[in-house]
Amino acid sequence: MATVVPRSGLFARTWRRILLGLGLLGLGFALREHLVAAGLFAVANLWQMTPIVLAGLLATAFLTATGSIGVLVAAFDTRELMAIVVVSLIGAVLPVCGITVLPLVAGLLAAGVPLAPVMAFLLSSAVTDPQMFAITVAALGLPFALGKTVAAFGIGLFSGGITWAVVRAGRFREPVRQSSVLRALMPRSSRCVSDEVSWRFWREPERVAVFRDTCWRMARLVVFLLGAAFVAEYFVRLYLPEDALAGLVGRDNPLSVPVAALLAAPLYLDGYAALPLVRALIDRGMAEGAAMAFLISGGIICVWTAVPVFALVRWPVFLAYIAMALAGSTLAGWGYAMAVA
């Protein structure tokens, strides 16, 4: 039986779409001089990130086609707290980052993996990795790099534990956004294949089809979300000066740590580019705790990380993601400041 849509609701949705379209046209006209440059910036960054993104796509498709993602779901359902500890450690020390994690997170959520370990992995993996650790040692010293790695593990435990408690209280039951675009782009659940795990999935045509479908859907999702994020990053770089942070995070400001965590969202543009910027700010009087909070918060809530998360999950989950990132990075900044005092 067909669903009857009330005329008032259909009328409201039509007007919302018209207003959104007019708003986008007006914005495009106002920024017409930069649209081509923004598009080229997005394409160049997507091309540069292709090897990393491809690794995440293939990992997600492999887990889905083999049916092993179902094993993860069952294990996380029964050992959720232990899973939070394990994935927080993995996210803190293995060479994964926000871009690689995005397709994997989408696949895990589509398969029904509990939100708490997914959230722990999402936050801890955005902070550092082995290559970033080595560069941080060179730029800011070994103690700072070790502190950042410990903070990554801690923020995974912190966010995963809070999410676990909130879900247990009856919230966040359906974390993924429900929209026609996401339904078209999100990978299908691994439950569309046999419940048995088959590592040699290429021998079964049905599993090969699932592998191809997952790769295709995840590739479209990543290009759609990250393309929008890189365009947003272009305009952040264009209109926000990099030295806007210097006067607010000095050692004389008792609120320098939370201020640095808050301002990291618009000012943090790239993990590697942020290190020399923070080094320069420390030389100009930036508190070391504020530097730690800035780098941790920026890695989690910068434009090109937060925009895909926002597009993937519902508003309450996204706001919790931002709040836990700010709170966790602030605590890490204060903790590091006390450790080095």
ROPAMI-592813 format. One line per 3 residues: their letters; for each residue x, y, z of C-alpha. Coordinates in steps of 0.25 Angstrom, whole numbers, plus 5000, padded with zeros to 4 digits. Each point is the difference from the previous one (the first is absolute). Layout:
% residues N
A) X/Y/Z ~ ...
% end
This chain:
% residues 341
MAT) 5000/5000/5000 ~ 5006/5014/4996 ~ 5003/5010/5011
VVP) 4992/5013/4999 ~ 5009/5012/5002 ~ 4992/5012/5007
RSG) 4999/5011/4990 ~ 5005/5010/5011 ~ 5012/4992/5002
LFA) 5003/4998/4985 ~ 4998/5015/4998 ~ 5010/5003/5012
RTW) 5010/4991/4994 ~ 4999/5006/4986 ~ 5002/5014/5006
RRI) 5012/4996/5008 ~ 5006/4994/4987 ~ 4997/5013/4992
LLG) 5006/5009/5011 ~ 5012/4991/5001 ~ 5002/5000/4985
LGL) 4999/5015/5000 ~ 5009/5002/5012 ~ 5011/4991/4992
LGL) 4998/5008/4988 ~ 5002/5013/5007 ~ 5012/4995/5007
GFA) 5006/4994/4987 ~ 4998/5014/4994 ~ 5006/5007/5011
LRE) 5012/4991/5000 ~ 5001/4998/4985 ~ 5014/5005/4999
HLV) 5005/4989/5009 ~ 4991/4988/4996 ~ 5009/4995/4989
AAG) 5013/5001/5010 ~ 4992/4993/5011 ~ 4996/4989/4991
LFA) 5014/4998/4995 ~ 5005/5000/5014 ~ 4990/4989/5004
VAN) 5004/4992/4988 ~ 5015/5001/5003 ~ 4998/4996/5014
LWQ) 4991/4988/4997 ~ 5011/4995/4990 ~ 5011/5002/5010
MTP) 4992/4992/5010 ~ 4996/4989/4990 ~ 5010/4989/5006
IVL) 4995/5002/5014 ~ 4985/5000/4996 ~ 5002/4988/4992
AGL) 5006/4992/5011 ~ 4987/5004/5009 ~ 4991/4996/4988
LAT) 5006/4986/4998 ~ 5001/4997/5015 ~ 4985/5003/5001
AFL) 4996/4993/4988 ~ 5008/4988/5004 ~ 4994/4999/5014
TAT) 4986/5001/4994 ~ 5002/4990/4988 ~ 5006/4989/5009
GSI) 4990/5002/5011 ~ 5011/5003/5010 ~ 4993/5013/5004
GVL) 4989/4992/5006 ~ 5010/4993/5009 ~ 5004/5014/5005
VAA) 4986/5004/5002 ~ 4998/4988/5009 ~ 5013/5002/5007
FDT) 4997/5015/5003 ~ 4986/4997/5005 ~ 5005/4990/5010
REL) 5013/5007/5004 ~ 4997/5014/4998 ~ 5009/5006/5011
MAI) 5012/4992/4996 ~ 4997/5004/4986 ~ 5001/5015/5004
VVV) 5014/4997/5006 ~ 5005/4992/4988 ~ 4995/5010/4989
SLI) 5005/5012/5008 ~ 5014/4994/5000 ~ 5000/4996/4986
GAV) 4995/5014/4996 ~ 5011/5006/5008 ~ 5012/4992/4995
LPV) 4997/4995/4986 ~ 5001/5007/4987 ~ 4986/5004/4998
CGI) 4994/5014/4999 ~ 4986/5007/4998 ~ 5000/4998/4985
TVL) 5003/4985/5001 ~ 4991/4998/5011 ~ 4988/5007/4994
PLV) 4996/4988/4990 ~ 5003/4990/5011 ~ 4991/5007/5010
AGL) 4989/5001/4990 ~ 5001/4985/4997 ~ 5000/4997/5015
LAA) 4988/5008/5003 ~ 4993/4994/4988 ~ 5003/4986/5005
GVP) 4994/5004/5014 ~ 5013/5001/5008 ~ 4997/5007/5014
LAP) 5002/5015/4999 ~ 5010/5000/5013 ~ 5012/4993/4994
VMA) 4998/5007/4986 ~ 5000/5013/5007 ~ 5012/4997/5008
FLL) 5007/4995/4987 ~ 4996/5013/4993 ~ 5005/5009/5010
SSA) 5013/4993/5004 ~ 5004/4998/4986 ~ 4999/5014/4996
VTD) 5011/5005/5009 ~ 5013/4993/4996 ~ 5007/4989/4993
PQM) 5014/4995/4999 ~ 5004/5010/4989 ~ 4994/5011/5007
FAI) 5007/4996/5013 ~ 5013/5000/4993 ~ 4998/5014/4994
TVA) 4994/5005/5014 ~ 5013/4995/5007 ~ 5008/5008/4990
ALG) 4992/5013/5001 ~ 4995/5000/5015 ~ 5009/4990/5007
LPF) 4998/4986/5005 ~ 4992/5003/5013 ~ 4990/5007/4991
ALG) 4999/4989/4990 ~ 4998/4990/5012 ~ 4990/5008/5007
KTV) 4992/5002/4987 ~ 5000/4984/4998 ~ 4995/4998/5014
AAF) 4990/5011/4998 ~ 4995/4993/4988 ~ 4998/4987/5008
GIG) 4993/5007/5011 ~ 4991/5008/4991 ~ 4995/4987/4994
LFS) 4997/4994/5014 ~ 4994/5013/5004 ~ 4990/5001/4988
GGI) 4998/4985/4999 ~ 4996/4999/5015 ~ 4991/5012/4999
TWA) 4993/4995/4987 ~ 4998/4986/5007 ~ 4993/5007/5012
VVR) 4991/5008/4991 ~ 4996/4989/4991 ~ 4997/4991/5013
AGR) 4991/5012/5004 ~ 4992/4998/4988 ~ 5006/5011/4991
FRE) 5007/4999/4986 ~ 4992/4988/4996 ~ 5000/5004/4985
PVR) 5013/5008/4999 ~ 5001/5000/4984 ~ 4993/5011/4993
QSS) 4987/4995/4992 ~ 5000/5007/4986 ~ 4999/4996/4986
VLR) 5014/5004/4997 ~ 5006/4992/5011 ~ 4991/4988/4997
ALM) 5005/5000/4986 ~ 5015/5002/5004 ~ 5001/4992/5013
PRS) 5005/4985/4998 ~ 4990/4989/5002 ~ 5001/4992/5013
SRC) 5008/4987/4999 ~ 4988/4993/5004 ~ 4996/4999/4985
VSD) 5010/4989/4999 ~ 5001/4987/5007 ~ 5002/5000/5015
EVS) 5013/4991/4998 ~ 5013/5007/4999 ~ 5007/4997/4987
WRF) 5014/5006/4998 ~ 5001/4996/4986 ~ 4988/5008/4996
WRE) 5004/5001/4985 ~ 4995/4985/4998 ~ 4986/5004/5003
PER) 4993/5009/4990 ~ 4991/5006/5010 ~ 5011/5004/5009
VAV) 5008/5006/4989 ~ 4987/5008/4996 ~ 5000/5005/5015
FRD) 5014/5004/4999 ~ 4998/5008/4987 ~ 4988/5007/5005
TCW) 5006/5004/5013 ~ 5013/5005/4993 ~ 4991/5008/4991
RMA) 4990/5006/5010 ~ 5012/5003/5010 ~ 5008/5007/4989
RLV) 4988/5009/4997 ~ 4997/5003/5014 ~ 5015/5004/5003
VFL) 5001/5009/4987 ~ 4987/5006/5004 ~ 5003/5003/5015
LGA) 5015/5003/4998 ~ 4998/5009/4988 ~ 4990/5009/5008
AFV) 5010/5000/5011 ~ 5012/5004/4992 ~ 4992/5011/4993
AEY) 4996/5005/5014 ~ 5015/4999/5004 ~ 5003/5009/4988
FVR) 4992/5011/5005 ~ 5005/4999/5014 ~ 5014/5002/4995
LYL) 4995/5011/4991 ~ 4993/5009/5011 ~ 5006/4996/5013
PED) 5015/5004/5003 ~ 5009/4990/5006 ~ 5005/5010/5011
ALA) 4986/5002/5006 ~ 5003/4991/5011 ~ 5013/5006/5005
GLV) 4994/5011/5010 ~ 4990/4990/5007 ~ 5008/4988/5004
GRD) 5012/5007/5007 ~ 5005/4995/5013 ~ 4994/5012/5008
NPL) 4986/4995/4996 ~ 4994/4990/5010 ~ 4990/4996/4990
SVP) 5010/4998/4989 ~ 4998/4985/4999 ~ 4985/5000/4998
VAA) 5001/5012/4991 ~ 5011/4992/4991 ~ 4991/4988/5000
LLA) 4988/5008/4995 ~ 5008/5008/4990 ~ 5006/4988/4994
APL) 4987/4997/4992 ~ 5002/5012/4990 ~ 5015/5002/5001
YLD) 5006/4985/4999 ~ 5001/4997/4985 ~ 5009/4988/5000
GYA) 5008/4992/5010 ~ 5014/5002/4993 ~ 4997/5014/4997
ALP) 4996/5003/5015 ~ 5013/4995/5006 ~ 5009/5012/4995
LVR) 4988/5009/5003 ~ 4999/4995/5014 ~ 5015/5001/5001
ALI) 5000/5014/4996 ~ 4989/5004/5010 ~ 5007/4993/5011
DRG) 5012/5009/4997 ~ 4991/5012/5001 ~ 4995/4996/5013
MAE) 4989/4989/4998 ~ 4998/4991/5013 ~ 5004/4986/4997
GAA) 4987/4995/5006 ~ 4993/5008/4990 ~ 5009/4995/4989
MAF) 4996/4986/5004 ~ 4985/5003/5000 ~ 5001/5007/4987
LIS) 5007/4988/4993 ~ 4990/4990/5006 ~ 4988/5008/4998
GGI) 5003/5004/4986 ~ 5003/4986/4995 ~ 4986/4996/5004
ICV) 4991/5012/4997 ~ 5007/5007/4989 ~ 4992/5003/4987
WTA) 5004/4988/4992 ~ 4998/4990/5011 ~ 4987/5006/5006
VPV) 4993/5002/4988 ~ 4999/4985/4996 ~ 4996/4996/5014
FAL) 4989/5011/5000 ~ 4995/4994/4987 ~ 5000/4986/5005
VRW) 4994/5000/5013 ~ 4988/5007/5007 ~ 5001/5013/5007
PVF) 5000/4995/5014 ~ 5011/4991/4997 ~ 5008/5010/4992
LAY) 4998/5010/5012 ~ 5005/4990/5010 ~ 5012/4997/4990
IAM) 5004/5015/5001 ~ 4997/5001/5015 ~ 5009/4988/5003
ALA) 5011/5005/4991 ~ 5000/5014/5007 ~ 4999/4994/5014
GST) 5011/4989/4997 ~ 5010/5009/4994 ~ 4998/5011/5011
LAG) 5003/4989/5010 ~ 5012/4995/4993 ~ 5005/5014/4999
WGY) 4998/5003/5015 ~ 5006/4986/5003 ~ 5013/5003/4991
AMA) 5001/5013/5006 ~ 5001/4994/5014 ~ 5009/4989/4995
VA) 5011/5010/4995 ~ 4998/5011/5010
% end
